[in-house]
Amino acid sequence: MRGYLVSSISAACAAALVLPLSLTAGAATEADPEREIPGTTRSLPLEPLGPSATDRSFGAVVQGLPRRDVAPFSLLGLVWEDAAAELEGTVEVRTRSLADGTWSPWQQVETHNADHAADPGTEESAAGRVRGSTAPLWVGPSDGVEVRVKRADGSSRPLPEGLRLDLVDPGDGPGADPAPAAEDRAGGGGGDGEADGTDPADAEGTDAEGTDADGDGTDGDGTGGDGTGTTASGPGTGTASAPAPGTVLPALDRGDTEAAAAAGGTLGFDAAAAQPHIGPRPAIVTRKGWGADESLREKTFVYTSTVKAAFVHHSATGNNYTCQQAPSVLRSIYRYHTVSSGWRDIGYNFAIDKCGNIYEGRAGGVAQPVLGAHTLGFNTNSTGIAVLGTYSSSNPPQAAVTAVARLTAWKLGLHGVDPKGSVTLVSGGSGKYAKGAKVTLNTIAGHRDGFATDCPGGRLYGQLGTIRTASAALQGR
């Protein structure tokens, strides 16, 4: 592995003719044309495949791509120009491993992604660059792809116009897999499916300075190392060497967390309300730590007034990743949200991998009430936490469940919120609740509580009661 990672919990067929790829993001920026952008997004328009393209297990295929060689990528998704159009159908893909040249079985792509978005009527939602998109799917380093799409049975709605497949290369940064030599391609590799939490951490959260984590001249939270106007360092929970400066906000014990909170200086933060119930701050890998390319996002930050609730999600990107690859997964999602979907930044405020590592998401400050694009209609006065993976039929690892409890104990504690309590939020319009509806929710809620969706998956949703209890205990309630 190249790079570093901190743990907050524990340590075939012949290819078809290659078609030209449309490079959605260039290799340099106008501000610094000599600086190479880490990673790329390439687009392939889907083709009509005709009535003869059928499969007994799938049915009549309407559009897709025949099997072909492509430039290396690790994550994919379908994109179309009209953000208001819905893809009522089924999307399946299979890919060829860059490591050993084998083709995967058909994998289904989650088509319902509009519920992870900015609230209606906001500047971000109304931006002309916003597009329709499926959920992204992490497939690991690959160099071949095949796609098939069909309309939903009984649906009279056509597929969205201009469907394209976006292939995302996360770039060579933390968590990147070295490209295999030709003679090594028979060696196998890839993700491990179900997580067992055994991937070792590569760094310990000690002696990290919170400096310029997001590349904007601040320390990753817009204020100081701990988001309260101070620069804190403290013991981490990993087992290896210290990370590079600015890559990790180290864990603080409860006393140091309360002292940092009392220092104040954080937008939307009420120190008096937070005490005496504030959980210890867990170690958090900063945007610099997972290698965010800050040229992709909007430069300004948007805040909501406070944080009254936390919505838990799964990323629906699949479980075929190792914890060492998690920074690459996160960079890929970030690039997909900004370049492909046209959002101002990654939609989630935080992400957690299956080993329990916690990552800073949308820029603007981990301790501040950054307005996200994670729960359509309920982004105001909330924070969004995505557990990387798909947990509809797979159990979330205990390390990830514990990390959600630790993160919410601290984040909600900053605003005096009881993790076992309830709150009334006003819907911005979600499809499940009309705009202006007053909705009473648990302060730690699942995405499905605010929108008609499977997210965060039935298995993770079933753990929310345990998370609430553990989070409240960490707050001393």
ABEGO torsion letter per residue (X at the ends): XBEBBBBAABXXBBBBBBBBBBBABBABBAABAABBBBEBBBBBBBBBAEAABBBAAAEBBABEBBBBBBBBBABBBBBBABAABBBBEBBBBBBBBAAAGBBBBBBBBBABAAABBBBBGBAAAABAABBBBBBBBBAEBBABBBBBBBBBBGBABBBBBGBBBBBBBAEBBBGBBBBBBAAAAAAEEEBAEBBAGABBBABBBBGBBBBGAAGAGBAGAGABAAGAGBBBBBBBABABBBBBBGABBBBBBAAAAAAAAAAEGBBGBBAAAAOABBBBBBBBBBAAAAGBBAAABBABBBBBABBABBBBBBAGAEABBBAAAAAAAAAAAAAAAAAAAGBABBABABBBBAAGBBBBBBBGEAABBBBBBABBGAABGBBBBBBBEBAAABBBBAAAAAAAAAAAAAAAAAAGBBAABBBBBBBAEAGABBBGBBBBBBABBBAAAABBBAOAEAAAAAAAAAAAAAAAAAAGX
